[in-house]
Amino acid sequence: MTGDLTAGEPRAPRRTRWVVVVRLAAVLLFLLGCWNVWDGISALARGGFVVADADRVLLLEVTKWGWVLLALGVVELAAAPALLRGAGWARVVAVLVAGFNGVVQLAFLVAYPVGAVLILVLSALIVWAAVRHGQEVGG
């Protein structure tokens, strides 16, 4: 019989439609990396403090956060293509940097509510896709 698997042949892992979600997460990770690199460079060029309005000042030295965002963005840009290929280390890095990125956005809710919520949601989607379905991309 042709097409039957013999006992000695290994089975290839079955891919599901969730692979598309993980690939979308990799693209989102790349976009967040671009965003963070841009924000980091902007913060380094601008300096100063983040001011929400005349009554509230977010005590945050922009230059220090600029370096953090720049480094975070570079790591995200490096991990995104590897996540597309299904590398296990990229899943771990994606969860760590997207999770950290999401938590950091809580500090910016007062100053930039729409942008912070958007990045927070995208970070949560990346973490969910990498944890729940990341293993389905490998191969």
Number of C-alpha atoms within 10 A of each C-alpha: 4 4 5 6 10 7 7 6 7 8 8 7 11 8 12 10 9 16 19 15 18 28 22 16 26 29 18 20 30 22 17 22 27 18 16 24 24 16 19 24 16 15 22 18 12 12 14 13 14 18 15 15 10 6 6 11 13 15 10 14 13 20 19 14 16 23 18 14 24 23 16 22 26 15 19 27 21 17 23 26 17 16 27 21 14 22 18 16 11 23 25 17 19 28 21 14 21 26 18 14 23 21 16 15 19 15 15 18 16 17 16 15 14 12 13 21 16 13 21 22 13 20 25 19 21 28 26 17 23 27 15 12 18 27 19 18 23 14 11
